[in-house]
């Protein structure tokens, strides 16, 4: 499945929407996009991974590092949609706590 990223800006929030497979190759693209978002100074980032069909540890690492970097800048990152695969891997790695993915509903901001 082809990987795509879409960004929408609605100050003070930037929403990043991913479709397809988040693997070691697409994680690089996502990392560059998240770095550009962070460098823009936007205080709130929202990520939609509801249409992600596969996710690996490299992609989770990018997201975890971004959360830490944004928090150091007094900014936040949350998830508005998550796929079953994403939630499962996050729960297996303990990142569901870092990403604030509750048991019934994902965190919104």
ABEGO torsion letter per residue (X at the ends): XBBBBBBBBBOABBBBBBBEBBBAAAAAAAAAAAAAAAAAGBABBBBBAAABABBBAAAAAAAAAAAAAAAAAGBBBBBABBBAAAAAAAAAAGAAAAAGBBAABBBBX
